Amino acid sequence: WIHDGKYEIRDASYLLGLDCDDTHTLIREELADPRVRVACIGPAGEKMVRFAGIFTDRRACGRGGAGAVMGSKNLKAIAIRGHKEVQPFDKEAFSEAVREQVKAYQSHPSFENFSQTGTQIAEFTNVLGMFPTKNFREGVVPNWNLIEGSEFNKIRVRKTRCFSCMVHCGNISKISTGRFAGHWSEGPEYETIWAFTGPVGVADIGLTVAADKLCDDLGLDTISTGNAIGFAYELFERGIITKADTDGLELRFGNNEPVIELIRKIAYREGFGDLLAEGVREAARRIGKGAEAYAIHVKGLELPAYDPRGAKAHGLNLLTSNIGADHNTGYAGQEIFGIPIPKQYDRFAIEGKGELTKWNQDVTALFETGILCSFIPSMMMLPVEVYGKLLSSATGIEEFRDPQYLWLVGERIFNLERMFNVREGFGKKDDVFPRRLKEEPMPEGPSKGRVFEEEPLREDYYRARGWDIETGIPTEKKLKELGLEFTVKK
């Protein structure tokens, strides 16, 4: 419990086993302050599910298993409350920079639509033929019109937003008919819409909302959860596992009946769910019998809702991200939405995608170091020059006014992360996709016939980065250029 510069470690035994919503409520009651902010884990974190997240007011730090780390430390929650004002170094200059930020957002061509719908736009990737379906076997879910933006408009209860944000891209959705009548969730966001439709091969807006809320309550990353479910479905259809392994569940593509039960089993590590809770890489290793071929991951992190065969820079980012297959590390909005910054790109082309991926990753690292929303770099909504004014006026650090310096900051962050991984034995051997994405052409749809050309794309990227082509490790020359020579073992 952190409050006004003081901290306490409090007994949380009465919170054990509670979901995230109830944990938030009871902590605020205990502290007698409804404005206390809470970051907590649910049962999945307590059980150390490898893709458990940390949740705050139904928002998730979802990817990479940070919730499992909290669970391993017997840490249920962190509560924070402060009453002091934050004073910018130059209040007048900061206010002027904020006005420029607002103007940049409002003048962006995507602002109005993004503000209205948020990320509830599954039609985009289906139209491109890169909506991963049936464990990345296909690129279009058959009835995708049932989960397009206009359908979510019908179930939207109200808009929501992060603190003081003018974009207000969030949504509260509620189902009024069918077997999931009465279920609601904050969102669901695009990745979650995919997670409970694409992997099982059938679109169902009611199930998606119910599954989203259940994952938020139990503390699960929806992306890895959906990916694990799709993996299990494929193993079942191929006869690698049977009902004897799945606790009697019939896991066949097109049948989404088992999804809710599978989510619960994963979160509580019950029966078959205990195996899936290890993530697809480890589950495949334990199952054997060729299961590894159907585990879709990079560095152990399951792929998100974009098939790399349909957008090469986007795929290259997933391949080289320092935390595994994370789309937010360097989102290629140029390929997905046709954003012409720094210029227009053909999504299927190989040429220039190394430089583009580096550009996206560096600008993302730059904006995230200031704790800006990751949608800002992915949509190219804020010029780096304006961002520099915000940083400089807030901190008094004049270097932030120099765009060249800022770009160097982003590049330095990404390379420093890479060197942490190098220290732990990672390198080129880990920048690899599963065989399916490299050797199996997309069977149908607008991306038909495409594969991900891993070797030339990866080599182009290493060159753009100034990394060794054979090892994928930053060269000493590059590290010295970035002031990171201290990361090299002598």
C-alpha positions in Angstrom: 0.0 0.0 0.0 1.7 3.1 -1.3 0.4 6.5 -0.2 1.9 10.0 -0.2 5.5 8.8 -0.2 5.0 6.1 2.4 4.5 2.4 2.0 3.1 -0.6 4.0 3.1 -4.3 3.3 -0.3 -5.6 4.3 -1.8 -9.1 4.8 -3.8 -10.1 1.7 -4.8 -13.6 2.8 -8.4 -12.6 2.7 -8.1 -11.8 -1.0 -6.7 -15.2 -2.1 -8.8 -16.9 -4.7 -10.8 -13.7 -5.5 -11.2 -12.4 -9.0 -9.8 -9.1 -10.1 -13.0 -7.1 -9.8 -13.7 -8.3 -6.2 -10.1 -7.6 -5.3 -10.4 -4.0 -6.5 -13.6 -3.6 -4.5 -12.4 -5.0 -1.2 -9.1 -3.2 -1.2 -10.9 0.1 -1.7 -13.3 -0.8 1.1 -10.5 -1.7 3.4 -8.7 1.6 2.7 -12.0 3.5 2.8 -11.2 5.4 -0.4 -12.9 4.8 -3.7 -10.1 6.7 -5.6 -7.4 4.3 -4.6 -5.9 2.7 -7.8 -5.1 -1.0 -7.7 -3.0 -3.3 -9.8 -3.7 -6.9 -9.0 -3.7 -10.5 -10.1 -6.6 -13.0 -10.3 -6.6 -16.8 -9.6 -4.5 -17.3 -12.8 -1.7 -15.3 -11.3 -1.9 -17.1 -8.0 -1.7 -20.4 -9.8 1.2 -19.0 -11.9 -0.3 -19.6 -15.3 2.5 -18.7 -17.6 0.3 -16.1 -19.4 -1.4 -14.5 -16.4 -1.6 -10.8 -16.5 -1.8 -7.8 -14.1 -5.1 -5.9 -14.1 -6.1 -2.5 -13.1 -9.8 -1.4 -13.4 -10.3 -4.1 -16.1 -7.3 -2.9 -18.1 -4.6 -5.5 -18.6 -0.8 -5.7 -18.6 -1.6 -8.9 -20.4 1.4 -10.3 -22.3 4.4 -12.2 -21.1 3.2 -13.6 -17.8 3.9 -10.7 -15.4 0.9 -11.9 -13.3 2.7 -15.2 -12.8 5.7 -13.3 -11.5 3.5 -11.5 -9.0 2.0 -14.8 -8.0 5.4 -16.4 -7.5 6.2 -13.6 -5.0 2.9 -14.1 -3.1 2.0 -10.5 -4.1 -1.7 -10.2 -4.7 -2.0 -6.5 -5.4 -0.4 -3.0 -5.2 -2.6 -0.2 -4.1 -1.6 3.5 -4.7 -3.0 6.8 -3.6 -1.4 10.3 -3.7 -2.6 13.8 -3.1 0.3 15.9 -4.2 0.3 17.8 -7.5 2.7 17.0 -10.4 4.4 20.2 -11.4 5.9 20.4 -14.9 9.3 22.1 -15.1 7.8 24.9 -17.3 4.1 24.9 -16.8 3.3 27.4 -19.6 5.4 25.6 -22.2 3.9 22.3 -21.2 0.4 23.7 -21.6 1.3 25.0 -25.1 2.8 21.6 -26.0 -0.4 19.9 -24.8 -2.4 22.2 -27.1 -0.2 21.1 -30.0 -0.7 17.5 -29.0 -4.5 17.9 -29.1 -4.3 19.6 -32.4 -2.2 16.8 -33.9 -4.7 14.2 -32.7 -7.7 16.0 -33.9 -6.2 16.7 -37.4 -5.2 13.0 -37.9 -7.3 11.3 -40.6 -8.0 8.3 -38.3 -9.0 10.3 -35.2 -12.7 10.4 -35.7 -13.2 6.8 -36.6 -10.8 5.5 -34.0 -12.5 7.6 -31.3 -15.8 6.1 -32.3 -15.0 2.5 -32.7 -11.6 1.9 -31.0 -10.1 -1.3 -32.0 -13.3 -3.2 -32.7 -12.5 -3.5 -36.4 -12.0 -7.2 -37.1 -13.1 -6.5 -40.7 -9.7 -5.0 -41.5 -7.6 -8.1 -41.2 -10.3 -10.4 -42.6 -10.5 -8.2 -45.8 -6.7 -8.5 -46.0 -6.9 -12.2 -45.6 -4.6 -12.3 -42.5 -7.1 -12.9 -39.6 -5.4 -16.1 -38.1 -8.1 -18.8 -38.3 -8.0 -22.4 -37.0 -4.6 -22.1 -35.4 -3.1 -20.1 -38.3 -4.1 -22.6 -41.0 -6.3 -20.0 -42.7 -6.6 -16.2 -43.0 -10.4 -15.5 -43.0 -13.0 -16.6 -40.4 -16.1 -17.7 -42.4 -18.7 -15.4 -40.7 -16.6 -12.4 -39.9 -19.4 -10.0 -40.7 -20.8 -11.0 -37.2 -17.9 -9.4 -35.5 -17.2 -6.3 -37.6 -17.4 -2.8 -36.1 -21.0 -2.2 -37.0 -22.1 -5.2 -34.9 -20.2 -3.9 -31.9 -21.9 -0.6 -32.4 -25.2 -2.4 -31.7 -24.1 -3.7 -28.3 -22.1 -0.7 -27.1 -23.5 0.6 -23.8 -21.2 3.6 -23.5 -17.8 4.9 -24.4 -14.9 4.9 -21.9 -11.3 6.2 -21.8 -8.1 6.3 -19.9 -7.5 9.2 -17.5 -7.8 12.6 -19.2 -7.6 11.1 -22.7 -9.4 13.0 -25.5 -9.5 10.0 -27.8 -11.8 7.9 -25.6 -11.4 4.8 -27.8 -12.7 2.4 -25.1 -16.1 0.7 -25.1 -18.4 -1.0 -22.7 -20.3 -3.8 -24.5 -23.3 -5.8 -23.3 -25.1 -8.7 -24.8 -28.9 -8.6 -24.6 -30.0 -11.7 -26.4 -29.0 -15.4 -26.8 -27.2 -17.7 -24.5 -24.9 -15.0 -23.2 -27.6 -12.4 -22.6 -26.6 -10.1 -19.7 -22.9 -10.6 -20.1 -20.8 -7.5 -20.5 -17.1 -6.5 -20.7 -14.9 -3.4 -21.1 -14.0 -3.8 -24.8 -13.5 -6.3 -26.2 -10.5 -5.0 -28.1 -9.5 -6.3 -31.5 -7.0 -8.9 -30.2 -9.7 -10.4 -27.9 -12.3 -10.4 -30.6 -9.9 -12.5 -32.6 -8.8 -14.7 -29.6 -12.2 -16.3 -29.2 -13.3 -16.5 -32.8 -10.3 -17.1 -35.2 -8.6 -19.9 -33.2 -11.9 -22.0 -33.0 -13.0 -21.0 -36.5 -16.3 -19.4 -35.8 -17.4 -15.8 -35.1 -19.8 -15.3 -32.1 -20.1 -11.9 -30.6 -21.8 -13.1 -27.4 -19.2 -15.7 -26.6 -16.4 -13.1 -27.3 -17.9 -10.6 -24.8 -18.4 -13.3 -22.1 -14.9 -14.8 -22.6 -13.3 -11.3 -22.5 -14.9 -10.6 -19.1 -14.1 -14.0 -17.7 -10.4 -13.6 -18.7 -10.4 -10.1 -17.1 -11.9 -11.5 -13.9 -9.6 -14.5 -13.7 -6.5 -12.6 -14.7 -5.6 -14.1 -18.1 -4.0 -12.7 -21.2 -6.7 -13.2 -23.9 -4.2 -13.5 -26.8 -2.3 -16.4 -25.3 -5.5 -18.0 -24.0 -7.1 -18.0 -27.4 -3.9 -19.2 -29.0 -3.6 -22.1 -26.5 -7.2 -23.1 -27.2 -6.7 -23.1 -31.0 -3.6 -25.2 -30.5 -5.6 -27.7 -28.5 -8.3 -27.8 -31.2 -5.8 -28.7 -33.9 -4.2 -31.4 -31.8 -7.6 -32.9 -31.2 -8.6 -32.8 -34.8 -5.3 -34.5 -35.8 -5.7 -37.2 -33.2 -2.7 -36.2 -31.2 -4.9 -35.8 -28.2 -8.3 -37.3 -27.5 -11.3 -36.9 -25.1 -9.3 -38.9 -22.6 -6.8 -36.0 -22.5 -9.3 -33.1 -22.7 -11.5 -34.1 -19.8 -14.2 -35.3 -22.3 -14.4 -32.0 -24.2 -15.0 -32.2 -28.0 -12.5 -29.8 -29.4 -13.5 -29.4 -33.1 -13.2 -26.3 -35.2 -16.5 -24.6 -35.5 -17.6 -25.8 -32.1 -17.1 -23.0 -29.5 -19.1 -24.7 -26.7 -16.0 -25.7 -24.8 -14.3 -22.3 -24.8 -15.7 -20.9 -21.5 -14.9 -24.2 -19.7 -11.4 -24.2 -21.1 -10.8 -20.7 -19.9 -11.8 -21.7 -16.3 -9.7 -24.9 -16.4 -6.6 -22.9 -17.6 -7.0 -20.2 -14.9 -7.4 -22.7 -12.1 -5.0 -25.3 -13.6 -7.7 -28.0 -13.5 -7.3 -31.2 -15.5 -6.4 -30.5 -19.2 -6.2 -26.8 -18.4 -3.1 -27.4 -16.3 -1.3 -28.4 -19.4 -2.5 -25.5 -21.5 -1.6 -23.1 -18.7 2.1 -23.8 -19.5 1.7 -22.1 -22.9 1.9 -23.7 -26.3 5.6 -24.2 -26.4 5.9 -26.1 -23.1 2.6 -27.9 -23.6 3.8 -29.2 -27.0 7.0 -30.3 -25.5 5.2 -32.3 -22.9 2.7 -33.8 -25.3 5.2 -34.8 -27.9 3.9 -36.9 -30.8 4.7 -34.0 -33.3 2.7 -31.4 -31.3 5.6 -28.9 -31.6 4.7 -28.3 -35.3 1.4 -26.8 -34.3 2.7 -24.5 -31.4 2.5 -21.0 -32.9 4.9 -18.8 -31.0 8.2 -16.9 -31.0 10.5 -17.2 -28.1 7.7 -18.9 -26.2 5.2 -16.1 -26.6 2.1 -17.0 -28.6 1.4 -15.0 -31.8 -1.3 -12.2 -31.8 -4.1 -11.6 -34.3 -2.1 -11.0 -37.5 -0.9 -13.7 -39.8 2.7 -12.7 -40.8 2.1 -14.1 -44.3 -0.2 -11.1 -45.0 2.0 -8.3 -43.8 5.8 -8.7 -44.0 7.0 -5.8 -41.8 4.3 -6.6 -39.2 5.6 -10.2 -39.2 9.2 -9.1 -39.0 8.4 -7.2 -35.9 6.8 -10.3 -34.3 9.9 -12.3 -35.3 12.4 -9.9 -33.7 10.5 -8.4 -30.8 12.6 -8.7 -27.6 9.8 -10.2 -25.7 8.6 -12.7 -28.3 5.6 -12.3 -30.7 4.3 -8.9 -29.4 2.5 -6.7 -31.9 2.9 -3.5 -29.9 6.7 -3.6 -30.0 6.6 -2.1 -33.6 3.1 -2.1 -35.1 3.2 -1.8 -38.9 0.3 0.5 -39.3 1.7 1.3 -42.8 0.7 -2.3 -43.9 -2.5 -2.8 -41.9 -4.1 0.6 -42.4 -2.1 2.1 -45.3 -0.7 4.9 -43.2 1.9 6.7 -45.4 4.4 7.5 -42.7 7.3 7.5 -43.3 6.0 6.5 -46.8 3.6 4.1 -48.5 4.4 0.4 -48.4 3.2 -2.8 -50.3 2.4 -5.2 -47.5 3.6 -8.2 -49.5 6.9 -6.7 -50.5 10.2 -7.8 -48.9 12.4 -4.8 -49.9 12.8 -2.1 -47.3 10.9 -4.0 -44.6 14.0 -4.3 -42.4 14.3 -0.5 -42.2 10.6 0.0 -41.7 10.5 -2.5 -38.8 13.5 -0.8 -37.2 11.7 2.6 -37.6 8.5 1.3 -36.0 10.3 -0.4 -33.1 12.4 2.6 -32.4 9.6 5.1 -32.4 7.5 2.8 -30.2 10.3 2.4 -27.7 10.7 6.2 -27.7 7.0 6.9 -27.1 6.6 4.2 -24.5 9.5 5.5 -22.4 7.3 8.6 -21.8 4.4 6.3 -20.9 2.3 7.3 -23.9 -0.4 5.0 -25.2 1.0 2.5 -27.6 -1.7 3.4 -30.1 0.0 6.7 -30.7 3.1 5.3 -32.6 1.0 2.6 -34.3 -1.4 5.2 -35.7 1.4 7.8 -36.2 -0.8 10.4 -34.4 1.8 12.5 -32.7 4.9 14.1 -34.5 8.2 13.4 -32.7 8.9 17.1 -32.5 5.7 17.7 -30.4 6.5 14.8 -28.2 9.9 16.3 -27.6 8.3 19.6 -26.5 6.2 17.7 -24.0 9.2 15.9 -22.5 11.4 19.0 -22.4 8.8 21.3 -20.8 7.9 18.6 -18.3 11.5 17.7 -17.3 13.6 20.7 -18.2 15.9 18.4 -20.2 16.8 20.5 -23.3 18.1 17.5 -25.4 14.5 16.3 -25.7 13.9 19.2 -28.1 16.2 17.6 -30.7 14.4 15.0 -32.8 17.6 13.3 -33.8 18.4 12.8 -30.1 15.0 11.3 -29.5 15.4 8.8 -32.3 18.7 7.8 -30.8 16.9 7.2 -27.5 14.4 4.8 -29.1 17.2 2.9 -30.9 19.3 2.7 -27.7 16.4 1.3 -25.7 15.7 -1.4 -28.3 19.4 -2.4 -28.5 19.8 -2.4 -24.7 16.8 -4.8 -24.5 18.5 -7.0 -27.1 21.7 -7.1 -25.1 19.8 -8.3 -22.0 18.5 -11.2 -24.2 22.0 -11.9 -25.6 23.3 -12.2 -22.0 20.7 -14.9 -21.5 21.7 -16.8 -24.6 19.2 -15.5 -27.2 20.2 -14.7 -30.7 19.4 -15.5 -34.4 18.4 -19.0 -33.5 15.4 -17.5 -31.5 14.3 -15.1 -34.2 12.3 -17.9 -35.9 8.7 -18.6 -36.9 7.0 -22.0 -36.8 7.4 -24.0 -40.1 3.7 -23.4 -41.0 4.2 -19.6 -41.5 7.3 -20.1 -43.7 6.4 -23.2 -45.7 2.6 -23.5 -45.9 1.1 -20.9 -48.4 -2.0 -19.2 -47.2 -4.7 -21.5 -48.8 -7.5 -19.0 -49.6 -8.5 -15.3 -49.4 -6.7 -12.0 -50.3 -3.3 -13.3 -49.0 -3.7 -16.7 -50.9 -0.4 -18.3 -51.9 1.7 -16.1 -49.5 4.4 -17.4 -47.1 6.7 -15.5 -44.8 10.1 -15.3 -46.4 12.0 -15.5 -43.1 15.6 -15.6 -44.2 15.8 -12.6 -46.5 13.5 -10.5 -44.3 15.5 -11.3 -41.1 18.8 -10.6 -42.9 17.5 -7.2 -44.2 16.5 -6.3 -40.7 19.8 -7.2 -39.1 21.5 -5.0 -41.7 19.2 -2.1 -41.0 19.9 -2.5 -37.2 23.7 -2.8 -37.6 23.7 -6.3 -36.1 25.9 -9.3 -37.1 24.1 -11.2 -39.9 25.3 -14.6 -38.7 24.4 -14.2 -35.0 21.8 -11.5 -34.7 23.9 -9.8 -32.0 24.5 -6.0 -32.2 28.1 -5.3 -33.4 30.6 -3.6 -31.1 30.6 -0.7 -33.6 26.8 -0.2 -33.2 26.9 -0.5 -29.4 29.7 2.1 -29.2 27.7 4.4 -31.5 24.8 4.1 -29.0 26.9 4.4 -25.8 26.1 0.8 -24.9 29.6 -0.6 -25.0 29.3 -1.5 -21.3 26.9 -4.3 -22.3 29.7 -6.3 -23.9 31.4 -9.0 -21.7 35.2 -8.4 -21.6 
